């Protein structure tokens, strides 16, 4: 059996972009910060399951306790648009602890009972639900969420991006509606441009349940300005897989289809070396805010 070694810290973030396609066209889409989203060929579910289950070092033994297993996020785009979505979540073994982030707006959720039955994996899987203000119907989203919970699906978090960023009252209105229906809606700061201004521009994260860890706003605005690029030494604690299996360590490169990747999950090996220390990057200035909680920088 083929084995794949991708050396990384056990607490590093691992994310699989099953597809960059989405059923919504939100104005606040973080993927489009650097321009149009590139086209990737979509890998089959069989390829994903075989390759991901072949990665070494996914479980760590603990004294007098069960194994600690590596966390893996299934993201996109919208991951349930992948034609083999159910085969992937059911086929990945229990040395993965899965988190699926979804907007509940695809045909996969037309019948919640059927969805729950198709997800045969009943442990080490949780769902994060993203409420897309302006795209999703509020009542329908709430009804689907409640039905998922009743069907035994592990709904771990429900969150929304606070957009537009200059209308904070919109979140409070939605939060009240969710609360009346027995649900807790978490808020996430908007990261990106709005009316030619890059947000967030200051303040702190008090009251925000999803943290972006942006505290040095001068550095943030310099790194995500989308103006000029300059070289910098960067360190990112991430392993990311594009829809075709290309391996990256930053969202900007995934979202632009950059050729500067570290191999391919399906064709490279047996070892795929992704930098674990500072490495030279020439794209500073076009960083994606998604990378900010995990990135460190040193000037040349």
N, C-alpha and C positions, 0 to 999 in steps of 0.2 A: 504494500500500500504506500502511495506517495505521502511523504511528510513535508511540511513547510515550516520553516523557522523564520519568524519575524521578531527579532529581539526588541523588547520594549519594557518599560516599567509596568508592573502589574496593575498600577492604578491609572495608566494612560487611557485616554478616550479612544475607543474603537468605534467607527461608524461605517455602515454600509449604505451607499446610495443605490437602492435597487433601481431607481429611475429618477431623472431630474424633471420628468413630466409632472404636471399638476392639473387637477380639474378646475382650479381657480386661477384667476389672473389678478392677484392682489397688487395694489399700488405700492405696498410696503414690502414686497418680496425681496428678501435679503440676497437671493441668488443673482438678481439683476443689477446689483450695485455697480459692477464693472462692465455692464453691457449685456448683450443678448446671451442667453444660456446656450452652450454648445450642444450639439447632437452626439450622443453616445450610442453605440450598439448595445442592446440589452442582452445580458447573459441569462441563460436558462436557469430555472430553479435547481435542476440536477447539478449544474456546474457550481453554483453557489454552495449547495449543501456539501458536495464532495470536497471542495477546496477548503471551506471554512472548518469542516470537521477534521481536516488533515493538519491543521495548525497545531504545533507543539506548544506546551507550556500553558494550557488554558485553565488548568486546575492546580491549586496549591494546597498541600496537606496542612491541617491545623491540629494541634495537640488536643486530644479528647473532644474534638468537634469535627463536623463534616468538612469536606473540601471547600475551599473558597474558589469560586469559578470566575472567569473573566466576564466582564460586562460587555455587551455588544448592542449598539443602537441600530435599528433598521429605520432609515430615514429616506428623504428624497429632496425635492419633489414630494409626491404622495406615494408611499410604499405600496398601498393596496392597489395601485394601478398596475403593478407588475402582474403579468398573467399567471405566474406560478407562486403568488404570494403565500397561499396556504401551504403549498408543498415545502416552501422554505422554512416557515415558522415551525412546521411539524417535523421537518427533517433534521434540523439542527439539534445536536445532542445536548445533554444536560451539563456539559462542561462550558456551555454558554448560558449566561443570564440575559435574556432579551428584553429590550425596551423598544416598543413600536410607537412612533409618533405619527398621528393621523388626524385629518380634519373631518372625518366622518361623512364626507360629501360624495363618495364614489358609490358605484353600484354594489360594491361588496357589502354595503350597509343598508341596502334596500329592505332586507329582511333580517332583523337582528338575531332572531332565533336560529336561522340558518347559518349566519356568521359565527355565532357562538359554537355551533356544532362542528363547523369546519375547522375551527381552531382546536385541534385535538390535544395540543400541548396545554396542560393545566397547571404546570408549575414552572417557576423560573421564567415567567413572561409577565410583562406589565404593559399597559397602554397609557401613553400621554396623549391627551386630546387637545387639539389646537382649535380654538374658536376664532374663525376669521371674520372679524367685524366688517360688515359691508358686503360680504359674499355669502356667508351661511345664514339660513333662516334660523332665528333664535329659538323659536318654539320647537322646530324640528330637531335642532341640535340637542336641546335639553331632553326631548323625548327619547332620542336615540341613546343618549348617555345614560338615562335612567333604565332603559331597557337592557343595555349592556350590563349594567351593574346587577340587575335582577337575574340576568342569565348566567351570572357567575364569572363574568369577565373581569379581570383585575384592572380597574380604572384607577391608576395611581395618581395622576394629576390632570387638571383641566386648566388651561391657561389661555391668555389672549395677549397680543401685542397692543400696547397703548398707542393707537394711531387714529387720527392725527395727533402728533405729540403736543400740540398747543390746545388740545381740548380734553384735559384730564377728567372732566365731569362725565364723559361718555363711559369710562370704565365703571365708575360708581353706579351708574344706571344699570349696566349689565350685571354687575356683581349683586345688586339687590334682586334682580330677576332670578338669577341662579340660586341665590340664597333662599328665596321663597319656594324654590323647587327642591330644596334639600341638597344643593350642590355648592361647592366652594370654588369660585373662579379666581385663579391666581393671575397677577398682572406682571407683564414683562416690559421693560423699557423698550421703546422703539430705537433701533440702531440703523442709521442711514440718513439719506438726504430727504428733506422736506422743505419746499419753497427755497431751494438752493442753499439750505443751511444743514450742516451735519449734526445729527443728534446721536447721543445726548451731548449737551454743550456745557453741562455743569451740574451741581447738586450732588446728592448722594442717592443710595439705593434703598433707603428706609421705606418700608411699605411695599417693596417689590419682592415677590416670592421667588422669581427666577432671577438669579444674579448674573450680570455680565462682567462684574469685577473691573469696571472702568473707573479708575480713580484719578489717573494722570490724564486730564483732558487735553492738555497741550500735546502730549505724546500721541494720544488717540487721534486727534485731528490731523496730526502730521502723518501718521501711518495710514489713515483711511481717507485721505484727501481726494484720491482719484485724480491727482494732477500729475506730478512728475514722479518717476521711479528713481530710487537711489539704492546703492548696495548697503547692506547692513548684516551684522551677524545675528542670527535668529535661532531661537530654541523653542520647539513646539512639542508638547507632550500629547501627540495624536497619531493615530493610524487610521487613514481614510481610504475607502475603496470606491472608485468611480463605478458607474453602471457596467462598464466593460471589464472591470477587474483591475484597472490601473491603480497603483498604490501611491498615495500622496500623504503629506503631513500637514496640509493647510487647505482651508475651504476655498481660498482665492484661486488656487491652481485647479481644483476640481471644477469650480464654477466657470472657468475660462478654457477648460480643455487643454491646459498647459502640457507641453511635451516634456517638461522637466519633472518626470515622475521616477519612482525608484524600482520599477519592475511591474509585473503583472501577476495577480494572484493565480491565474489559470495557466500561465506559461513560463513564469520565472521560478527559480528555485535551485536547490532546496532551501537556500537562505536568501531572504530579501532584506537588505540592510537599509533601514530608514534612520536618518541621523538622530541620535539620542542626546547629543551635545550641541553646542553652537555650530552653525553651518553658515556659509555665505549665501545670502539671497539677494538678488538684484531687483526684487519687486516691491521693496518697502515704499510706501506711499500709495499702494493699491491694495493694502491688506483688507481682508473682509472682517467685519466686526465679530463674526462667529469665532474667529481665532483668538480674540483678545483675552478671554479668560485663561488661555493655555500658552500664550506666547510671551517670551522674554527677548529683549533686544540689547545689543551692544553696538556702539558705533565703531566704524572702521578705525 
